[in-house]
Amino acid sequence: VDLFVNTLGFGLDPKSANNLNTETGVVFVNCGSCQLHLNDYAEYCQRMEQLQNDNGAQQNTDNSLPLYEIGLRYNDLSLLKEKLSEQTGNSCSYEIDERGGREMVRIADTYGRMFVARESTSSNVDQDCNSKNPTISSICQQKVIHNNEKDIAQHGKTIAEKYGTEPTSASCRGMDYIEFFVPVSQNDNGKTVTKIAAFYDFFFDAPTSVANDGTSHIAIIGFGKIDDDGRA
């Protein structure tokens, strides 16, 4: 929880305050309109580790490919890098990647989750919810605990002072994408990703497309606000 709230700029969901106090259950951390569920149950962690090993064995020999990654959006990466450099302990590892002409920070936590942080481009910076063209992230903000008198009274001084946040340039603005690998047979030839795209198209009316990057077949599923160029 410390990593996500104090370093990555997430906010603690009010529903999780009691779970932190009692050290039971799942903890929710929020960024923009998005939410992550953190679970440290031994059985869950062992299952995650097993999936990591099983899928890693089925991937290409390129060990740099993560099992999955989550794209995070920030207004200012320099503040995130400063936070990462100040962290203590072994809560995560990170590296700065400047390939492709756009800086990104790759962050791996102790559970094997991979996050890729990028700065918002000028056309995608979140607009205020009162502006003429607000984004979904500015309208559908998840609630978070703040370090103020109201939340201190409701959730306790320890929780509010330790995890209470205020929106700053270092805050995570939301999740831009989730990318994960799907194990398939050698003769699958794109059948699985086509079915995945059809599922989201039919049940969620999501814009979908299937492509091949020269290495593997990819199902691209859009969500939220879709720009003129087709990007979510």
Backbone as CSV, one residue per row, in Angstrom:
resi,resn,N_x,N_y,N_z,CA_x,CA_y,CA_z,C_x,C_y,C_z
1,VAL,0.828,-1.192,0.000,0.000,0.000,0.000,0.874,1.258,0.000
2,ASP,1.947,1.251,0.786,2.853,2.399,0.828,3.404,2.718,-0.553
3,LEU,3.767,1.674,-1.310,4.312,1.884,-2.648,3.311,2.615,-3.529
4,PHE,2.078,2.166,-3.542,1.086,2.736,-4.447,0.666,4.143,-4.025
5,VAL,0.472,4.367,-2.733,-0.027,5.668,-2.282,1.096,6.696,-2.175
6,ASN,2.194,6.335,-1.531,3.244,7.310,-1.245,4.276,7.467,-2.351
7,THR,4.381,6.470,-3.241,5.377,6.552,-4.315,4.729,6.721,-5.689
8,LEU,3.779,5.854,-6.026,3.184,5.891,-7.359,2.057,6.908,-7.489
9,GLY,1.624,7.499,-6.387,0.637,8.571,-6.470,-0.801,8.115,-6.606
10,PHE,-1.125,6.892,-6.153,-2.512,6.441,-6.086,-3.153,7.039,-4.822
11,GLY,-4.468,6.859,-4.683,-5.159,7.252,-3.467,-5.783,6.033,-2.827
12,LEU,-5.911,6.041,-1.505,-6.512,4.922,-0.793,-8.027,5.059,-0.812
13,ASP,-8.719,4.010,-1.259,-10.175,4.027,-1.292,-10.723,3.997,0.135
14,PRO,-11.728,4.845,0.440,-12.297,4.871,1.802,-12.809,3.514,2.273
15,LYS,-13.264,2.666,1.349,-13.783,1.348,1.739,-12.697,0.444,2.310
16,SER,-11.432,0.811,2.109,-10.335,-0.044,2.539,-9.769,0.342,3.895
17,ALA,-10.224,1.443,4.478,-9.660,1.914,5.747,-9.792,0.862,6.843
18,ASN,-10.965,0.246,6.963,-11.171,-0.749,8.011,-10.315,-1.990,7.785
19,ASN,-10.135,-2.378,6.517,-9.298,-3.546,6.216,-7.846,-3.299,6.620
20,LEU,-7.380,-2.060,6.448,-6.022,-1.742,6.868,-5.900,-1.765,8.389
21,ASN,-6.905,-1.252,9.051,-6.880,-1.225,10.524,-6.881,-2.623,11.113
22,THR,-7.635,-3.534,10.495,-7.756,-4.910,11.012,-6.780,-5.872,10.338
23,GLU,-6.070,-5.361,9.288,-5.117,-6.184,8.533,-5.788,-7.427,7.968
24,THR,-6.976,-7.222,7.394,-7.706,-8.320,6.765,-8.275,-7.852,5.429
25,GLY,-8.585,-8.821,4.561,-9.286,-8.515,3.325,-8.434,-7.840,2.261
26,VAL,-9.119,-7.301,1.257,-8.484,-6.692,0.093,-8.446,-5.176,0.268
27,VAL,-7.379,-4.557,-0.212,-7.242,-3.105,-0.150,-7.378,-2.531,-1.557
28,PHE,-8.199,-1.495,-1.702,-8.396,-0.837,-2.996,-7.558,0.444,-3.036
29,VAL,-6.831,0.637,-4.127,-6.130,1.907,-4.366,-6.614,2.454,-5.703
30,ASN,-6.816,3.761,-5.763,-7.456,4.387,-6.918,-6.542,5.395,-7.602
31,CYS,-6.745,5.529,-8.917,-6.084,6.595,-9.686,-7.058,7.045,-10.766
32,GLY,-7.456,8.303,-10.700,-8.425,8.800,-11.662,-9.723,8.023,-11.557
33,SER,-10.182,7.472,-12.683,-11.414,6.681,-12.690,-11.140,5.195,-12.511
34,CYS,-9.887,4.815,-12.243,-9.484,3.402,-12.210,-9.187,2.939,-10.784
35,GLN,-9.175,1.627,-10.614,-8.961,1.047,-9.288,-8.182,-0.259,-9.392
36,LEU,-7.262,-0.480,-8.439,-6.534,-1.737,-8.304,-6.901,-2.387,-6.981
37,HIS,-6.977,-3.722,-6.973,-7.246,-4.477,-5.751,-5.947,-5.156,-5.313
38,LEU,-5.513,-4.886,-4.096,-4.273,-5.450,-3.564,-4.617,-6.543,-2.565
39,ASN,-4.034,-7.702,-2.763,-4.357,-8.868,-1.949,-3.070,-9.569,-1.559
40,ASP,-2.848,-9.769,-0.259,-1.617,-10.429,0.171,-1.887,-11.808,0.789
41,TYR,-3.073,-12.388,0.484,-3.330,-13.745,0.963,-2.272,-14.691,0.399
42,ALA,-1.759,-15.586,1.248,-0.688,-16.486,0.833,-1.088,-17.324,-0.376
43,GLU,-2.324,-17.850,-0.371,-2.780,-18.694,-1.479,-2.810,-17.907,-2.789
44,TYR,-3.278,-16.659,-2.708,-3.332,-15.798,-3.901,-1.921,-15.512,-4.411
45,CYS,-1.020,-15.162,-3.522,0.350,-14.830,-3.927,1.055,-16.031,-4.536
46,GLN,0.812,-17.206,-3.957,1.413,-18.420,-4.506,0.864,-18.711,-5.901
47,ARG,-0.437,-18.468,-6.091,-1.060,-18.684,-7.391,-0.488,-17.708,-8.417
48,MET,-0.293,-16.452,-8.026,0.291,-15.458,-8.924,1.704,-15.871,-9.338
49,GLU,2.466,-16.356,-8.367,3.830,-16.792,-8.665,3.819,-17.988,-9.615
50,GLN,2.882,-18.916,-9.411,2.786,-20.085,-10.277,2.416,-19.690,-11.701
51,LEU,1.442,-18.755,-11.825,1.059,-18.264,-13.149,2.235,-17.578,-13.835
52,GLN,3.002,-16.812,-13.065,4.173,-16.138,-13.608,5.151,-17.160,-14.177
53,ASN,5.399,-18.235,-13.423,6.342,-19.253,-13.867,5.801,-20.034,-15.062
54,ASP,4.511,-20.408,-15.014,3.916,-21.186,-16.093,3.912,-20.407,-17.407
55,ASN,3.470,-19.145,-17.340,3.397,-18.344,-18.555,4.775,-17.947,-19.047
56,GLY,5.708,-17.756,-18.110,7.067,-17.414,-18.518,7.699,-18.531,-19.321
57,ALA,7.356,-19.767,-18.969,7.899,-20.918,-19.683,7.328,-21.034,-21.084
58,GLN,6.125,-20.466,-21.298,5.472,-20.577,-22.599,5.768,-19.388,-23.511
59,GLN,6.383,-18.337,-22.955,6.672,-17.157,-23.763,7.904,-17.372,-24.623
60,ASN,8.196,-16.348,-25.400,9.385,-16.386,-26.238,10.631,-16.441,-25.368
61,THR,11.760,-16.719,-25.966,13.012,-16.759,-25.225,13.434,-15.369,-24.788
62,ASP,12.786,-14.320,-25.305,13.067,-12.964,-24.886,12.519,-12.754,-23.481
63,ASN,13.391,-12.864,-22.471,12.953,-12.782,-21.079,12.577,-11.373,-20.654
64,SER,12.787,-10.382,-21.550,12.437,-9.017,-21.191,10.930,-8.785,-21.293
65,LEU,10.202,-9.727,-21.907,8.760,-9.569,-22.037,8.082,-9.904,-20.712
66,PRO,7.307,-8.964,-20.135,6.611,-9.252,-18.895,5.379,-10.098,-19.148
67,LEU,4.882,-10.755,-18.088,3.646,-11.524,-18.194,2.501,-10.604,-18.594
68,TYR,2.445,-9.440,-17.991,1.480,-8.416,-18.380,1.990,-7.071,-17.875
69,GLU,1.444,-6.000,-18.394,1.829,-4.684,-17.911,0.617,-3.758,-17.901
70,ILE,0.668,-2.779,-17.015,-0.398,-1.795,-16.867,0.194,-0.417,-17.139
71,GLY,-0.388,0.297,-18.086,0.095,1.631,-18.424,-0.490,2.675,-17.493
72,LEU,0.370,3.479,-16.875,-0.062,4.539,-15.968,0.215,5.909,-16.581
73,ARG,-0.658,6.855,-16.323,-0.543,8.199,-16.911,-0.248,9.244,-15.828
74,TYR,0.751,10.092,-16.115,1.142,11.171,-15.197,1.258,12.480,-15.978
75,ASN,1.108,13.576,-15.256,1.346,14.876,-15.878,2.816,15.240,-15.875
76,ASP,3.594,14.653,-14.929,5.005,15.005,-14.804,5.788,13.783,-14.321
77,LEU,6.569,13.172,-15.201,7.337,11.982,-14.831,8.500,12.301,-13.905
78,SER,9.016,13.525,-13.962,10.180,13.870,-13.144,9.859,13.735,-11.656
79,LEU,8.633,14.065,-11.266,8.240,13.942,-9.868,8.107,12.482,-9.454
80,LEU,7.612,11.639,-10.369,7.534,10.201,-10.080,8.933,9.620,-9.914
81,LYS,9.850,9.985,-10.784,11.221,9.467,-10.703,11.888,9.893,-9.398
82,GLU,11.580,11.097,-8.960,12.118,11.571,-7.682,11.597,10.731,-6.528
83,LYS,10.295,10.416,-6.562,9.697,9.573,-5.530,10.317,8.178,-5.525
84,LEU,10.533,7.618,-6.726,11.113,6.278,-6.832,12.534,6.244,-6.292
85,SER,13.290,7.302,-6.561,14.676,7.345,-6.101,14.777,7.477,-4.584
86,GLU,13.715,7.979,-3.953,13.718,8.191,-2.502,13.178,6.999,-1.723
87,GLN,12.605,6.005,-2.416,11.994,4.884,-1.717,13.034,4.060,-0.970
88,THR,12.601,3.457,0.111,13.470,2.586,0.894,12.902,1.173,0.883
89,GLY,13.746,0.198,1.161,13.288,-1.186,1.151,13.276,-1.762,-0.253
90,ASN,12.602,-2.901,-0.418,12.554,-3.596,-1.696,11.133,-3.683,-2.235
91,SER,10.365,-2.609,-2.107,8.964,-2.646,-2.529,8.810,-2.703,-4.038
92,CYS,9.825,-2.233,-4.777,9.749,-2.298,-6.237,11.120,-2.050,-6.843
93,SER,11.239,-2.375,-8.106,12.422,-2.023,-8.891,11.947,-1.223,-10.097
94,TYR,12.821,-0.395,-10.668,12.387,0.410,-11.812,13.567,0.712,-12.732
95,GLU,13.229,1.016,-13.967,14.225,1.442,-14.941,13.597,2.473,-15.865
96,ILE,14.420,3.392,-16.344,13.958,4.435,-17.250,14.250,3.998,-18.679
97,ASP,13.246,4.038,-19.525,13.343,3.568,-20.911,13.015,4.730,-21.840
98,GLU,13.933,5.071,-22.708,13.727,6.184,-23.639,13.622,5.726,-25.084
99,ARG,13.444,4.419,-25.295,13.293,3.906,-26.653,11.986,4.398,-27.260
100,GLY,11.986,4.601,-28.555,10.774,5.039,-29.241,10.537,6.528,-29.193
101,GLY,11.464,7.277,-28.582,11.340,8.732,-28.578,10.423,9.291,-27.511
102,ARG,9.852,8.432,-26.656,8.980,8.906,-25.577,9.395,8.227,-24.283
103,GLU,9.817,9.011,-23.326,10.326,8.467,-22.073,9.238,7.705,-21.320
104,MET,9.637,6.606,-20.725,8.730,5.829,-19.882,9.524,5.266,-18.713
105,VAL,8.833,4.975,-17.633,9.464,4.370,-16.469,8.807,3.015,-16.239
106,ARG,9.588,1.946,-16.288,9.080,0.596,-16.050,9.275,0.256,-14.577
107,ILE,8.184,-0.121,-13.916,8.200,-0.371,-12.478,7.653,-1.766,-12.214
108,ALA,8.396,-2.577,-11.462,7.945,-3.925,-11.111,7.837,-4.017,-9.593
109,ASP,6.659,-4.422,-9.089,6.518,-4.550,-7.644,6.886,-5.963,-7.213
110,THR,6.795,-6.232,-5.914,7.260,-7.513,-5.387,6.355,-8.678,-5.774
111,TYR,5.160,-8.398,-6.316,4.254,-9.462,-6.753,4.422,-9.781,-8.236
112,GLY,5.370,-9.106,-8.897,5.594,-9.363,-10.310,4.764,-8.517,-11.242
113,ARG,3.947,-7.595,-10.680,3.153,-6.717,-11.538,4.069,-5.686,-12.183
114,MET,3.889,-5.483,-13.488,4.708,-4.530,-14.229,3.866,-3.316,-14.599
115,PHE,4.352,-2.133,-14.251,3.681,-0.881,-14.583,4.589,-0.062,-15.486
116,VAL,4.003,0.583,-16.496,4.762,1.436,-17.404,4.180,2.838,-17.320
117,ALA,4.931,3.753,-16.758,4.458,5.122,-16.541,4.921,6.027,-17.671
118,ARG,3.994,6.822,-18.194,4.296,7.787,-19.245,3.635,9.118,-18.911
119,GLU,4.204,10.185,-19.452,3.575,11.492,-19.314,2.432,11.622,-20.303
120,SER,1.410,12.368,-19.914,0.309,12.663,-20.827,0.841,13.491,-21.985
121,THR,0.383,13.173,-23.184,0.698,14.033,-24.323,-0.191,15.258,-24.254
122,SER,0.157,16.309,-24.984,-0.582,17.571,-24.896,-2.050,17.406,-25.235
123,SER,-2.381,16.417,-26.091,-3.772,16.237,-26.504,-4.568,15.383,-25.535
124,ASN,-3.864,14.719,-24.586,-4.561,13.799,-23.689,-4.497,14.203,-22.217
125,VAL,-3.976,15.402,-21.907,-3.930,15.842,-20.524,-5.348,15.986,-20.002
126,ASP,-5.582,15.495,-18.806,-6.933,15.528,-18.247,-7.472,16.945,-18.188
127,GLN,-8.711,17.112,-18.617,-9.394,18.390,-18.520,-10.184,18.443,-17.221
128,ASP,-10.358,19.635,-16.690,-11.150,19.798,-15.494,-12.590,19.391,-15.766
129,CYS,-13.264,18.817,-14.752,-14.625,18.327,-14.954,-15.599,19.453,-15.278
130,ASN,-15.222,20.711,-15.020,-16.092,21.847,-15.329,-15.813,22.452,-16.698
131,SER,-14.833,21.903,-17.425,-14.491,22.445,-18.733,-15.510,22.001,-19.775
132,LYS,-15.419,22.570,-20.972,-16.368,22.232,-22.034,-16.160,20.814,-22.553
133,ASN,-14.929,20.330,-22.461,-14.624,18.992,-22.980,-13.957,18.141,-21.896
134,PRO,-14.680,17.824,-20.825,-14.077,17.015,-19.764,-13.824,15.596,-20.240
135,THR,-12.818,14.943,-19.666,-12.536,13.556,-19.986,-13.260,12.655,-19.005
136,ILE,-13.342,11.363,-19.337,-13.965,10.412,-18.428,-13.222,10.385,-17.096
137,SER,-11.875,10.523,-17.149,-11.085,10.493,-15.921,-11.425,11.648,-15.000
138,SER,-11.814,12.803,-15.573,-12.130,13.953,-14.721,-13.555,13.896,-14.193
139,ILE,-14.451,13.189,-14.900,-15.845,13.093,-14.464,-16.020,11.959,-13.454
140,CYS,-15.427,10.816,-13.744,-15.649,9.600,-12.946,-14.491,9.360,-11.985
141,GLN,-14.201,10.317,-11.137,-13.110,10.168,-10.188,-13.497,9.215,-9.063
142,GLN,-12.635,8.238,-8.783,-12.845,7.374,-7.633,-12.598,8.180,-6.350
143,LYS,-13.324,7.861,-5.297,-13.124,8.546,-4.021,-11.848,8.045,-3.351
144,VAL,-11.116,8.954,-2.706,-9.903,8.593,-1.974,-9.904,9.300,-0.626
145,ILE,-9.115,8.782,0.288,-8.997,9.380,1.619,-8.046,10.563,1.576
146,HIS,-8.431,11.659,2.215,-7.601,12.861,2.297,-7.145,13.075,3.738
147,ASN,-6.075,13.815,3.885,-5.587,14.145,5.216,-6.251,15.443,5.679
148,ASN,-7.520,15.325,6.075,-8.249,16.488,6.563,-9.096,16.090,7.774
149,GLU,-9.722,17.058,8.398,-10.464,16.804,9.631,-11.595,15.805,9.426
150,LYS,-12.288,15.909,8.298,-13.407,15.014,8.019,-12.958,13.558,7.956
151,ASP,-11.888,13.282,7.182,-11.439,11.893,7.030,-10.719,11.387,8.274
152,ILE,-10.091,12.289,9.029,-9.483,11.881,10.301,-10.572,11.401,11.256
153,ALA,-11.685,12.138,11.296,-12.792,11.760,12.167,-13.450,10.458,11.718
154,GLN,-13.518,10.238,10.399,-14.217,9.067,9.875,-13.358,7.811,9.858
155,HIS,-12.063,7.964,9.509,-11.211,6.793,9.301,-10.085,6.664,10.319
156,GLY,-9.923,7.648,11.168,-8.867,7.592,12.171,-7.648,8.389,11.755
157,LYS,-6.975,8.923,12.759,-5.818,9.791,12.511,-4.675,9.052,11.818
158,THR,-4.416,7.817,12.234,-3.283,7.063,11.670,-3.448,6.838,10.172
159,ILE,-4.627,6.383,9.763,-4.881,6.110,8.343,-4.855,7.400,7.531
160,ALA,-5.547,8.430,8.007,-5.649,9.680,7.249,-4.304,10.375,7.107
161,GLU,-3.500,10.369,8.162,-2.207,11.053,8.085,-1.187,10.258,7.268
162,LYS,-1.280,8.934,7.320,-0.307,8.113,6.595,-0.656,7.955,5.123
163,TYR,-1.959,7.820,4.819,-2.373,7.531,3.445,-3.254,8.612,2.822
164,GLY,-3.596,9.632,3.582,-4.406,10.711,3.021,-3.629,11.495,1.988
165,THR,-4.256,11.788,0.871,-3.566,12.453,-0.231,-4.347,13.664,-0.715
166,GLU,-3.656,14.473,-1.502,-4.275,15.579,-2.223,-3.761,15.526,-3.657
167,PRO,-4.601,15.896,-4.652,-4.151,15.861,-6.047,-2.947,16.783,-6.262
168,THR,-1.885,16.235,-6.829,-0.693,17.015,-7.170,-0.199,16.574,-8.534
169,SER,0.846,17.242,-9.027,1.420,16.855,-10.323,2.052,15.479,-10.275
170,ALA,2.340,14.980,-9.045,2.934,13.652,-8.911,1.874,12.556,-8.851
171,SER,0.597,12.926,-8.813,-0.473,11.937,-8.712,-0.630,11.163,-10.012
172,CYS,-0.947,9.878,-9.880,-1.268,9.085,-11.056,-2.640,9.511,-11.557
173,ARG,-2.746,9.804,-12.863,-3.999,10.315,-13.423,-4.944,9.209,-13.865
174,GLY,-4.429,7.992,-14.005,-5.282,6.893,-14.429,-4.489,5.812,-15.143
175,MET,-5.181,4.752,-15.539,-4.570,3.659,-16.298,-4.919,3.832,-17.770
176,ASP,-3.904,3.857,-18.616,-4.133,4.027,-20.049,-4.450,2.716,-20.752
177,TYR,-3.895,1.623,-20.274,-4.119,0.329,-20.932,-3.684,-0.805,-20.015
178,ILE,-4.151,-1.997,-20.312,-3.668,-3.233,-19.692,-3.302,-4.180,-20.824
179,GLU,-2.091,-4.675,-20.804,-1.616,-5.591,-21.854,-1.173,-6.889,-21.201
180,PHE,-1.695,-8.018,-21.691,-1.297,-9.297,-21.120,-1.175,-10.347,-22.213
181,PHE,-0.379,-11.357,-21.930,-0.128,-12.441,-22.874,-1.080,-13.602,-22.612
182,VAL,-1.570,-14.202,-23.683,-2.500,-15.322,-23.583,-1.829,-16.568,-24.169
183,PRO,-1.605,-17.608,-23.368,-0.987,-18.828,-23.897,-1.891,-19.482,-24.948
184,VAL,-1.321,-19.835,-26.092,-2.072,-20.505,-27.156,-1.221,-21.632,-27.722
185,SER,-1.859,-22.518,-28.463,-1.122,-23.607,-29.112,-0.331,-23.067,-30.297
186,GLN,0.659,-23.814,-30.733,1.539,-23.355,-31.808,0.797,-23.156,-33.125
187,ASN,-0.269,-23.913,-33.347,-1.010,-23.802,-34.608,-2.286,-22.965,-34.453
188,ASP,-2.327,-22.116,-33.426,-3.524,-21.299,-33.167,-3.781,-20.312,-34.302
189,ASN,-2.727,-19.690,-34.815,-2.801,-18.785,-35.973,-3.825,-17.652,-35.801
190,GLY,-3.881,-17.090,-34.605,-4.740,-15.926,-34.383,-6.183,-16.223,-34.033
191,LYS,-6.551,-17.494,-33.927,-7.953,-17.832,-33.644,-8.377,-17.349,-32.257
192,THR,-7.482,-17.487,-31.266,-7.848,-17.132,-29.887,-8.080,-15.635,-29.740
193,VAL,-7.166,-14.828,-30.278,-7.329,-13.374,-30.122,-8.555,-12.873,-30.897
194,THR,-8.894,-13.536,-31.996,-10.107,-13.166,-32.736,-11.339,-13.415,-31.882
195,LYS,-11.341,-14.530,-31.149,-12.464,-14.834,-30.261,-12.514,-13.851,-29.091
196,ILE,-11.353,-13.462,-28.576,-11.310,-12.488,-27.478,-11.914,-11.160,-27.936
197,ALA,-11.521,-10.704,-29.124,-12.061,-9.459,-29.657,-13.566,-9.556,-29.866
198,ALA,-14.036,-10.693,-30.364,-15.475,-10.882,-30.600,-16.260,-10.854,-29.297
199,PHE,-15.664,-11.393,-28.225,-16.331,-11.392,-26.918,-16.580,-9.968,-26.433
200,TYR,-15.550,-9.124,-26.459,-15.697,-7.753,-25.971,-16.594,-6.925,-26.897
201,ASP,-16.550,-7.227,-28.166,-17.412,-6.521,-29.122,-18.872,-6.851,-28.852
202,PHE,-19.170,-8.125,-28.627,-20.560,-8.566,-28.468,-21.141,-8.178,-27.100
203,PHE,-20.398,-8.465,-26.027,-20.957,-8.276,-24.691,-20.812,-6.850,-24.168
204,PHE,-19.773,-6.118,-24.597,-19.535,-4.780,-24.062,-19.643,-3.687,-25.115
205,ASP,-19.929,-4.072,-26.354,-20.013,-3.109,-27.448,-18.753,-2.250,-27.519
206,ALA,-17.610,-2.870,-27.252,-16.328,-2.156,-27.260,-15.733,-2.165,-28.663
207,PRO,-15.076,-1.069,-29.067,-14.390,-1.069,-30.363,-13.194,-2.017,-30.305
208,THR,-13.103,-2.936,-31.253,-12.039,-3.938,-31.238,-11.378,-4.039,-32.611
209,SER,-10.163,-4.533,-32.601,-9.458,-4.842,-33.850,-8.432,-5.923,-33.547
210,VAL,-8.050,-6.661,-34.572,-7.042,-7.706,-34.447,-5.905,-7.392,-35.398
211,ALA,-4.674,-7.486,-34.906,-3.504,-7.141,-35.720,-2.401,-8.159,-35.471
212,ASN,-1.355,-8.083,-36.282,-0.165,-8.910,-36.102,1.050,-7.997,-36.211
213,ASP,1.897,-8.001,-35.157,3.057,-7.109,-35.136,4.302,-7.761,-35.721
214,GLY,4.110,-8.890,-36.400,5.245,-9.596,-36.973,5.768,-10.690,-36.072
215,THR,5.361,-10.656,-34.797,5.775,-11.667,-33.826,4.592,-12.467,-33.304
216,SER,3.498,-11.771,-33.043,2.323,-12.443,-32.478,1.054,-11.725,-32.901
217,HIS,-0.068,-12.408,-32.724,-1.380,-11.821,-32.999,-1.835,-11.026,-31.776
218,ILE,-2.486,-9.902,-32.015,-2.870,-8.996,-30.931,-4.344,-8.628,-31.076
219,ALA,-5.085,-8.735,-29.964,-6.457,-8.225,-29.915,-6.416,-6.879,-29.196
220,ILE,-6.901,-5.836,-29.840,-6.896,-4.487,-29.265,-8.337,-4.127,-28.895
221,ILE,-8.556,-3.875,-27.608,-9.895,-3.563,-27.094,-9.891,-2.125,-26.575
222,GLY,-10.762,-1.278,-27.112,-10.860,0.099,-26.650,-11.841,0.226,-25.502
223,PHE,-11.656,1.243,-24.669,-12.603,1.510,-23.587,-12.535,2.993,-23.250
224,GLY,-13.608,3.496,-22.644,-13.633,4.907,-22.289,-13.833,5.783,-23.516
225,LYS,-13.243,6.964,-23.482,-13.359,7.919,-24.578,-12.391,7.563,-25.688
226,ILE,-12.888,7.443,-26.911,-12.063,7.081,-28.063,-11.786,8.327,-28.905
227,ASP,-10.503,8.618,-29.135,-10.125,9.784,-29.941,-10.375,9.528,-31.413
228,ASP,-10.210,10.574,-32.234,-10.422,10.460,-33.682,-9.462,9.456,-34.311
229,ASP,-8.270,9.280,-33.704,-7.303,8.344,-34.267,-7.536,6.912,-33.792
230,GLY,-8.639,6.709,-33.054,-8.969,5.357,-32.619,-8.341,4.951,-31.311
231,ARG,-7.574,5.845,-30.678,-6.930,5.516,-29.414,-7.865,5.816,-28.242
232,ALA,-7.867,4.923,-27.247,-8.720,5.119,-26.073,-8.073,6.105,-25.108
